[in-house]
Amino acid sequence: MKISKRLIKIIGSITICAGSMFMLSGCGDVQNFALNMRQSTFGLPLTIATYDFEGQKIDQIKTNKAYIHTDDNMSQKSSNGDEQSSVIDIDYGKNRSIHVGSTLLAWEGIKNYTDIYNHNHVNVNTKNENDKSIPFVNRFYNNFKNSWGGNGTVVFIKSHSGAPIGAFYGKHVSIHKTKVKNATDFVIDGHRLFCYRCDYTTYPVHVLKSMAQNQKVDTHKSAPKVSTK
């Protein structure tokens, strides 16, 4: 019995050390595996928000330990073993919320720049902010380019109507399949972003910079000439 406990401790120590080495290596797949294991075992310190069709935030909770997974009672598998049910459980502390249908985002250790943008532009009524000919991502980039620097990737998340609800920046971004139907996992600089029933697009920061610069050139060319006579 003593030998068995000792072996368990040794195996556990080796596993932890190996996991730490892989995490430091920056491998997205290994980081994703480690985050999944941590979430299912201990839970992750997640911010969880749901949104309506137009992108309006419905609710938001912050918890130190959360685990999001398919509801066991509603789970249905296809003949290929793929999950057919979109009903998910959100376990946090001693609580459980059951969710299906509307868009849901969950993240930890990273900023949602869309929340920051919306908060800073509540009462803004300038020409550039209302000009529909200027792409939203260009305006967004111009607001946060100093925070992001010249490298990395930005993940833009949209509601089903196309309304922006999330923007997350990282130097190392990877995308992963998840067991939850209609959901996608991201690993952003070693942190988790979970997207349920979302549209998304990823942009390298240098592409956003180029788009913003090209927009300025196009706007300048199309500006009407004003006579000074």
Secondary structure, DSSP 8 states (H G I E B T S, - for coil): -HHHHHHHHHHHHHHHHHHHHHHHHT-HHHHHHHHHHHHHHT-B--EEEEE-TT--EEEEEE-SSEEEEE-TTT--B-TTS-B----EEEEETTEEEEE-SSEEEEESSS--HHHHHHHHTSS---HHHH-TTS-HHHHHHHHHHHHH-SSSEEEEEE-TT--EEEEEEESSEEEEE-SSTTEEEEEETTEEEEEES-EEEEEEHHHHHHHHHHHHHHHHHHS------
